[in-house]
Amino acid sequence: MEFHQGRLLDHVHLRVADVERSKRFYRAVLETLGLGITYEFEGAFAADELFVDKADDYVTRVHLAFQAADHDAVRRFHEAALANGGTDNGAPGERPYHPGYYAAFALDPDGNNIEAVHHGPATRSAASVVITTQ
């Protein structure tokens, strides 16, 4: 089976009640996955395609699934989420979605359902997509 990723979404935008609280949460969980915040400015931050800013009228409610390199990364993600303002929404473990689907879920401080998932052994054609603007 072959999957092509990196073609559908340009970005995901979360609107949050407290940017600093969300930044602490996302910095902690992304670090467990070998990622980090890539851009910060007053009232907002980004991590690759994820953009987060202060809600002026409503906060979002979405489900985001981050890719994890292995089961240990999924477990570290879940621990970091709970230690940094998240709420348990599914402990690390196998899921029935397909063979090898290992995931954990947490609600972020604004109630977004955040997941880290490892789909089992796989080979990537590239570590990331590089885009150069002109």
Buried (B, 14 or more C-beta within 10 A) or exposed (E): EEEEEEEEEEEBBBBBEBBEBBBBBBBBBBBBBEBEBEEEEEEBBBBBEBBBBBBEEEBBEBEBEBBBEEBEBBBBBBBBBBEBBBEEBBEBEEBEEEEEBBBBBBBBBBBBBBBBBBBEEEEEEEEEEEEEEE
